[in-house]
Amino acid sequence: MNFVNVLREKTKILASFPEIGSVPDDKVMKSMGYRYWVHKDYLLFYHYEPKQETSYILAVFHSRRDYARVMRKFLK
């Protein structure tokens, strides 16, 4: 199974446990309710909407990448 398919399978757990991920250290991302989940060497960023009972996957970064700098560009 390729990486994308494995990642899709792993993210199905978010349907049952949407708050399983960690809260990022970045203040802006934290204040906006973003969370991240680690899969091997990758960080999967998502946002959970309780009213809709839906998790939205926003980005996937390699753990060595400066994710906070990249994400801030999209959050402005």
C-alpha positions, 0 to 999 in steps of 0.5 A, a space after each residue: 500500500 502506498 503512503 497516501 493510502 496508508 495515511 487515508 486509512 490512519 485518518 479514519 480514526 479521526 471520525 471516532 476520536 477527533 481530538 486525538 491529535 496534539 495542540 501545536 506550540 504555535 500561538 496562532 494555530 493554537 488559538 484557531 483550534 488546529 491540531 496535529 497528528 504524527 504519522 511516521 516522519 510526517 505531521 498531519 494538521 487538521 481542524 475539528 468542527 464539533 457542530 458538524 462533527 467533521 475533521 478537516 485535514 489542512 496540510 501534511 508536512 515532513 517533520 523536519 520542515 518549518 511547518 509554522 512558517 508555511 502555515 502562517 502564510 495560509 492562516 492570514 
